Amino acid sequence: MAQSYFPPSASASVVDSSSTTEEIVKETAFGPADKVAAAKGDDVEANYLEQTDRIVGAIDDTKSILTDIRHFNKTSWIVRYPRFKPASPPPPESPNRRRPSSRHSLSFADDPAKEIDVVSSRRKSMKRSLTLASVADEVTEEPDLLPEDAPSVGEEEGLIPTDFQILRLDLKLGPHGTSSSVGGLVSQLEKASIANLIDERIGHSLNHLDKLRTRVVDKSSKVLVTGDLNAGKSTLVNAFLKREVMPVDQQPCTNLFCEVHDASENDGVEEAHLIEDCMSKSYNREDESTFTRVPMSGIEDTVSNSDGTGALKIYLKDPATASQSLLGNGVVNISLIDAPGLNRDSFHTTELFSRQEEIDVVVFVVSAENHFTLSAKEFLFNASNEKAYIFVVVNKFDGIRDKAKCKRLILDQIKQVSPNTWKEADDLVHFVDSKSALAKAAFPETEPPKSSVPQETFDTMMSGLRSFVLTKRAVSKFGPAITYLRNILSDLDLLLSTNRIVADADIIEAKEILDRARPELEKMEREKQVLEEGLGNEEDEAGNTVHQRALAILEQALERVGRGEVAVDSTLVHRASSRQGKAVPSLPPYPGILHVWDYASAVRKTLLSSLDMAVALAEDEARSVTSSGVEKVFTLADSYLPAGAERANRVFVPEAMFSLRNRSRTGRRGQTVVAGGVYGLGIGLAQRQDLLETSFLDVFAVHHHLAKISKIHDGDEESFSPWGLVSLGVGAVTMVGGSTVGLRSFVEGVAHLGEILGNEQTRKWIAPGVLVATVGLGVYVILELPKTIPKSVGIHIKSSLTESELHQYHHTNLVTPQPGFAEGHALRIAKETRKVLRMATWESRSLYCRALDQRGAEVKSAEEEIVRAKTANTFFDSIEERTYAVREKVEVPMVA
Ligand SMILES: Nc1nc2c(ncn2[C@@H]2O[C@H](COP(=O)(O)OP(=O)(O)OP(=O)(O)O)[C@@H](O)[C@H]2O)c(=O)[nH]1
């Protein structure tokens, strides 16, 4: 026969997931059907209480798990949301070929392009798990997996095993965003946005769990007693209550809904509250404005005289013990609702009433004498659809002579209108005499009327109703909670197992990064000092080389100038690439005695220009050395930088060296700028007025000529000779002949002559000397001047450039001691080289430090990633254990 509502003998088996919700509840609450044995209502109550505790515990634990995941999602690990699509089947040679439906291609909503193949499985513990296909194909069949043909969680509801049920996110965007599958994603969302959506879903789930919990712990339960007019409903309710509370009459008398509660719900006071509108939700026992107080003695009149629109709440003290009382049975607070007869005007109200969620059980009373009327059949049919099972009481059975026939006929009618009830008729259909049951219970001291129906049938019915109420409560209150818990646990399996795959992949990736970056970092830290020294050496070497070469070029140039030659020769000019094609300067042709002064000036200018060219050549040489120095620096840095590190991308432009930038900032616009810049040594010599001025000594260098002549004749520079006088004469004439010689110079020359004439030896030679001098004058002027002027000029230039330790240039306030021409320029040029090299080494150091920092950051981030992923895995482990414990509470059946 059908399922019983009584608890089983001791048993402990895992519930088959293919069961329906109601079966789950019955079996988890009261044991498997085939092991059901008759048991007392007390056991049902005990089981009910235990089941309540388990479900409440499971709800609380699940809430705690969800709260922790929510927190973890916010603080430690951004939970990734998976999406699946069918994957291609494994290769034929795979040792562990799973059914194709268990293979899926997994990706994540924030990274849909990256897909990996996974195998989904369901264990006997109801746990849903995912394994990488590559791993699953390797391992042999695990023993605790369910058979392949067993439906997966949700499959019986048309869901794929990798689909979410509670935590599902509708990520489809756009105007047609009515997707019911995550596979319909059309857009990639940010990780954090997805995590927020998951957080939101978890929030919703927590709220729903709160509602389920409230419903599970709610102790109230309503039993609606209804049936045809005059079927004996009020008599039955009174028999349940074991006292006459509801008015009983052979005439139809119940005009309003009477809801009987235990007086404990009204502070122990017995009384009735009349509510004008029975469907109104505004009734509040503590607010007198919502009802009219009716004394117990006034119930009969109120019920009989009502126009049928109101409701009456009756609070009643039930003297029966908890094990016998229906109202206060110690488990739930049952309220009995005595409804008006169905074939009254209130039919639709009653039907509506019976559908209310808080009505756990409908007790349908039918008179054995009348069987089911049309309205009764209609109500029963509709109510069966709503509640599935109806508790049917066939009253007034005492008045039936052919009881078997009556039973058969009535059961046939029940079969038609409520097949489920008919299947379990032994428990759900009772044939009683409630009138005599009421008489015995309410008036135990008086002789009970004789009845053809034994009292036990009523007692059995009463006990059955108590169990039925609890069972039905379990179905209506535990069922949704159990189903919801199973679904959310299954979703958590899916969410966590996919996130575990991510964490494992992150660990592998981070370890690969560490394997590469950590040795690189250590090597770079070790080599940093070596590179530093190398770069410093390159900087010094280039600076020193440039200094030496510039000094050599310029000293040689000065030497040449000192000898009256141009400062640079063709070899030097051709060596400098930038000077190629430029003419080597040469001394001007001698224009003749009458232009000797101009000649000296031109020579001076040429020599100075050639010195400028020497400076430019030294700068060119510096450019070349600097260029190769820069290359060496970058090559050196390059050899120390790890693969993949950023390289120097600056291009060194040698032409930019020694050029003036930012001239406008100096405020020195308009100055002539040539090699060397504008300051001090920097200005072109050929442009400097102080050096360009030709002096008397350029043309007639007394000591120089005297010394030369003396050396020619007697090798004694100290003694005077006729040649010396000739020189003197030439000098004097030159002074007079020169257009620019001043009077002062002439007088000085004469005075000098006077000093010489004061010497006795000189006086003796004076006359012939003057004669010879006059003759020698012409010879000397013609023959020697073209040779001696360049030398004189060169010597003067050289001495002014080398001996001038304190160089002061009128355009500046520079008064600090300055090095000579060669050293000064060598220092300046080398300084420029060092500046360029310093920039190159600085950039190389920066690149190295940046690469070092990047490697350091990479290592740190990989290490943190490993810690983070390991922490996540530890968290997932703990959640797995906790969900397993919750699942045990939900799935493991109770032991009676
Ligand atoms: N013989 C017999 N009479 C019954 C039984 N139950 C009720 N009666 C009688 O049937 C008549 C109607 O009983 P009620 O309890 O008022 O019936 P009801 O269904 O509540 O009536 P309404 O509320 O008016 O629809 C009364 O006279 C009862 O004494 C029973 O089991 N056997």
The ligand as a Tripos MOL2 file, in Angstrom:
@<TRIPOS>MOLECULE
LIG
   32    34     1     0     0
SMALL
NO_CHARGES

@<TRIPOS>ATOM
      1 N1        -25.3510   10.1890   14.0890 N.pl3     1 LIG1
      2 C1        -24.4570   11.0980   13.9620 C.ar      1 LIG1
      3 N2        -24.8320   12.3720   13.9620 N.ar      1 LIG1
      4 C2        -23.8800   13.3140   13.7880 C.ar      1 LIG1
      5 C3        -22.5430   12.9550   13.6770 C.ar      1 LIG1
      6 N3        -21.8550   14.1200   13.5720 N.ar      1 LIG1
      7 C4        -22.7280   15.1370   13.6060 C.ar      1 LIG1
      8 N4        -23.9850   14.6600   13.7860 N.ar      1 LIG1
      9 C5        -25.1350   15.4720   13.8210 C.3       1 LIG1
     10 O1        -25.3120   16.1550   12.6220 O.3       1 LIG1
     11 C6        -25.8930   17.4200   12.8590 C.3       1 LIG1
     12 C7        -25.0930   18.5300   12.2650 C.3       1 LIG1
     13 O2        -23.8850   18.6140   12.9270 O.3       1 LIG1
     14 P1        -22.9900   19.8640   12.8250 P.3       1 LIG1
     15 O3        -21.6840   19.5020   13.5560 O.co2     1 LIG1
     16 O4        -23.6450   21.0430   13.2280 O.co2     1 LIG1
     17 O5        -22.7330   19.9490   11.3360 O.3       1 LIG1
     18 P2        -21.9800   21.0570   10.5400 P.3       1 LIG1
     19 O6        -21.2910   20.4250    9.4100 O.co2     1 LIG1
     20 O7        -21.0610   21.7670   11.4570 O.co2     1 LIG1
     21 O8        -23.1000   22.0190   10.1170 O.3       1 LIG1
     22 P3        -22.9350   23.4390    9.4400 P.3       1 LIG1
     23 O9        -21.8060   24.0430   10.1520 O.co2     1 LIG1
     24 O10       -24.1460   24.0990    9.6410 O.co2     1 LIG1
     25 O11       -22.5950   23.1820    8.0280 O.co2     1 LIG1
     26 C8        -25.9990   17.5370   14.3450 C.3       1 LIG1
     27 O12       -27.3000   17.2660   14.8160 O.3       1 LIG1
     28 C9        -25.0530   16.5140   14.8560 C.3       1 LIG1
     29 O13       -25.4600   15.9930   16.1350 O.3       1 LIG1
     30 C10       -22.1770   11.5990   13.7080 C.ar      1 LIG1
     31 O14       -21.0370   11.2000   13.5600 O.2       1 LIG1
     32 N5        -23.2060   10.6900   13.8510 N.ar      1 LIG1
@<TRIPOS>BOND
     1     1     2 1
     2     2     3 ar
     3     2    32 ar
     4     3     4 ar
     5     4     5 ar
     6     4     8 ar
     7     5     6 ar
     8     5    30 ar
     9     6     7 ar
    10     7     8 ar
    11     8     9 1
    12     9    10 1
    13     9    28 1
    14    10    11 1
    15    11    12 1
    16    11    26 1
    17    12    13 1
    18    13    14 1
    19    14    15 2
    20    14    16 1
    21    14    17 1
    22    17    18 1
    23    18    19 2
    24    18    20 1
    25    18    21 1
    26    21    22 1
    27    22    23 2
    28    22    24 1
    29    22    25 1
    30    26    27 1
    31    26    28 1
    32    28    29 1
    33    30    31 2
    34    30    32 ar
@<TRIPOS>SUBSTRUCTURE
     1 LIG1         1 GROUP 0 **** ****
